[in-house]
Amino acid sequence: MTEQPAPHPATLTAFEGTTRIGTGDRLAVALAAHTAMAQGGGDPILVFDDASGEQVEFDLRGTAGDVAARLVPVQAPEPRGPGRPKLGVVAREVTLLPRHWDWLSRQPGGASVALRRLVETARFASETGEAGARARDAAYRFATAIAGNQPDFDEAMRALFARDVKAFEVRLARWAPDLGRHALAMAQPWFADEGKTQ
């Protein structure tokens, strides 16, 4: 698997078996995983992206310096093209019906301003409504990857999807402590989002 730098700083968490060994950015967690592997505890080392629950793989061969060197992002050449790249504006083609173009042309600031405003409004509404569901899915991905053999796993997952925080906490109390705490922390936005639609 080729390591690609994250588009934004991500928080990762590493576990050796059921014990949390590190949380932080890519470099800090990769070095914690490298150290744990070098100490040879024998349990598998798994690293997770805290936002998505996806597993992250690192090439842990060699020295800590080798691991760190492989994590340095490669600078891509600046793309040249239409738009105003220094301002972050990229020109793309949009296909609309004539009535849509007519409406856009009547908007203050023109079509570009109106489209940006519409996209930002829709994006904000979508992100606030979907944050809880993303947290639920991330907690589920994390739990299924590392905690499938923990007591009451199935019941915990049913409680997660039912948005029953009390039942979820009761089930997690029987898990290895670090796994339960991490799953609960990942799911918190889902439970906090309870009054909103799924």
N, C-alpha and C positions, 0 to 999 in steps of 0.2 A: 504494500500500500504506500503510495507516494504521500509524503507529508506536505500539506499546503498550508501556508500561513492563514490564520483566521482573518476575515475582513475587518474585524473589530476585536478589541481585547476580550477574550472569553475567560470565564472562571472554570477551571477544571478541578476535579477531585479524584485522587487515586486511592485505591484500596489494595491491601495485601490480604487476600482471603476476605475476612469480614471486618478487618481493622482499617480505619482511615489512616493513611500515611502522609497525606498532603493535600492542601487546597491552595489554589492560586492561579497565576498565569501559566502559559505553556512551558516556559523555561523552568520555573520553580517546581512544577509538578513532574516534569520529565526528569529533573535531577533527583527529586525525592524517590521516584520509581527506580531510577538507576541505582541509587544508594541501597534501596531495599533489595533489589535484585542481586547486587554485589554481596550483601550480607547473607544471602541464600536462605531465607526463611522457609522456602519450599512451597508456600501458598502462591496461587496465581496472582499476578498484579494486573488489575484492571483500572483503566482511567476513563472518566466520564466527563462530558461537557455538561455543566450544571444547567445550562439553559435548555438544551434539547434532550438530555438523557442519553445521547448517542455515545457509544464507546469511541475513544480516541486512541490511536496506536502511535507509538514512538519507536524509533530505531534506537535501542538502548545499548548497542554494541560499543565496545571501546571504553575510553575514559570519559569522565564527566565533561571534559573539554570537547571531546568528539561529539558527544550528545548535544552540547550547547551549540557547537558550530553548525550542526545539521538543522538547528531550529532558526537560524538567522534568515529572515525573509529575503528573497531575491527581489531586487528592485526591477520592476518591469519598466520598459521605456514608456515615456509619456505618449499616450495616443494623440494623434493629430487628426483633425477632421472638422466637420461643421459644428457649429455651436460656439459656446464661450467656455472652453475647458478650464480656464483659470478661475472662473466663477462656479464651476461645477455644473454648467448647463450643457446638455448634450442634445443635438438635433436628431430627431428620428421622424419617420413618416407615420402619420395617423390617418386612417381611412374612416371617414364619417359620411353620413347622408347629407344631402344639400340642406335640409332643414336644420341639422346640427351646426353646419358651418354658418348658416344665417344667424342662428342664435348666438354663436360664439362671436361673430363680427359685431354684434350689438352690445357686447359686454364692455364695461369700462376697462381700459388697459389692453383690450384686444384678446385674441384667441389664446395666446400663450399664457397670459396672466389668468384668464378664466379657467383654462385647463389645469394649471398648477393649483389654483385655489380648490377646484373640484377634487383633484387627486388628494390633496392634503386633508380636506374634510373627510373624504371617504376612508383614507388611511387611518386617521385618528379614530374614527368610529369603529373601524374594523379591529384595530389593535387593542382598544380598550375592551371590546367584547370578546376577543379571542385570547387574551392573555391568560385567563384562567384555564381554558381548554389546552393551551400549549403547555402550561405547568402540569396539568393532569397527565397529558401524554408523555411529557418528559419523565415524570415520576414513575409512570408505568413502564417505560422503556428501561429506566435504571433498575427498577425492581425485578423485572423479568430477566434481565441479564445477569444479575448478581444474587438475587434473594429468592429464587424460585424454590429452593429447598428449605427455606425458613418456615417455622411453624405458622400455621394459619395464613399462608401466603394467599391462597385463593380467596379466603374470606376478607383479607386486607384489600385485595384488588376489587372485590365487589363493593366494599365500603368506600373505596376511592371513587369508583364510578358512580356510586349512589350519592356522593357528596356527604357522606355520614362521617364527619370528622371524629366524633367520639368513638364509633366502632373502629375506625381506622387506627386511632391511637391505641385502643385496647389490643388490637391485633399486632401492631408494631412493637408493643411492650414485650412481646415474646420473641422478637427477632434479636439478632446480635445488636448491641447498643448503637454502634456507629452506623449500621445499615438503617436501622429504624429512624434514628435522628435525621439522617440525610434524606431518606424518602419523605419524611414529614416536612422537612424544610423545603424540598422541591415542590411539594403539593400545596403549600400554604396559599399561593395566589388562587388556586382552584377553589379552595374552601372559602377564602375571603371574597371571592367573586360570586358567592352563592345566590345573591338576589338578582343576578343578571341572567340573561338567557344563555343557553349552551350553544 
